[in-house]
């Protein structure tokens, strides 16, 4: 039983730090995605106010 307890206490810090790292990176990525979405919305509203055509959507990698 002592072996499994020692193994658990050995792995626990690594697992906890990994979980914290995961959630921090996840929040950064979500914040960036939200910020880009809001910026695109504001940009579209400003272009519409000035009578400019909508900006072309960014295209992804082409299939050809």
C-alpha positions as CSV (number, residue, x, y, z in Angstrom):
1,X,0.0,0.0,0.0
2,X,2.9,2.4,0.7
3,X,4.1,2.1,-2.9
4,X,0.8,3.3,-4.4
5,X,0.5,6.2,-1.9
6,X,4.0,7.3,-2.8
7,X,3.3,6.9,-6.5
8,X,0.1,9.1,-6.1
9,X,1.9,11.8,-4.2
10,X,4.7,11.8,-6.8
11,X,2.3,12.3,-9.7
12,X,-0.1,14.7,-8.0
13,X,1.9,17.9,-8.5
14,X,2.5,17.2,-12.1
15,X,-1.2,16.5,-12.8
16,X,-2.2,19.7,-10.9
17,X,0.3,21.9,-12.7
18,X,-0.8,20.4,-16.0
19,X,-4.5,21.1,-15.3
20,X,-3.7,24.7,-14.3
21,X,-1.6,25.2,-17.5
22,X,-4.5,23.7,-19.6
23,X,-7.1,26.1,-18.1
24,X,-4.9,29.1,-18.4
25,X,-4.1,28.4,-22.1
26,X,-7.8,27.6,-22.7
27,X,-8.8,31.0,-21.3
28,X,-6.2,32.8,-23.3
29,X,-7.4,31.2,-26.6
30,X,-11.1,31.9,-25.8
31,X,-10.3,35.5,-24.9
32,X,-8.4,35.9,-28.2
33,X,-11.3,34.4,-30.2
34,X,-13.8,36.6,-28.5
35,X,-11.7,39.7,-29.0
36,X,-11.3,38.9,-32.8
37,X,-15.1,38.4,-33.1
38,X,-15.9,41.7,-31.4
39,X,-13.3,43.5,-33.5
40,X,-14.7,42.1,-36.7
41,X,-18.2,43.2,-35.6
42,X,-17.1,46.8,-34.8
43,X,-15.1,46.9,-38.0
44,X,-18.2,45.8,-40.0
45,X,-20.4,48.4,-38.2
46,X,-17.9,51.2,-39.0
47,X,-17.6,50.2,-42.6
48,X,-21.4,50.2,-42.9
49,X,-21.6,53.7,-41.4
50,X,-19.2,55.0,-43.9
51,X,-20.9,53.3,-46.8
52,X,-18.0,51.0,-47.6
53,X,-18.5,47.4,-48.8
54,X,-18.0,44.7,-46.3
55,X,-14.5,43.4,-45.9
56,X,-13.9,40.0,-47.6
57,X,-13.8,37.1,-45.2
58,X,-10.4,35.6,-44.5
59,X,-10.0,32.5,-46.5
60,X,-8.6,29.3,-45.1
61,X,-6.1,27.0,-46.8
62,X,-7.2,26.3,-50.3
63,X,-8.1,22.8,-51.4
64,X,-6.2,22.9,-54.7
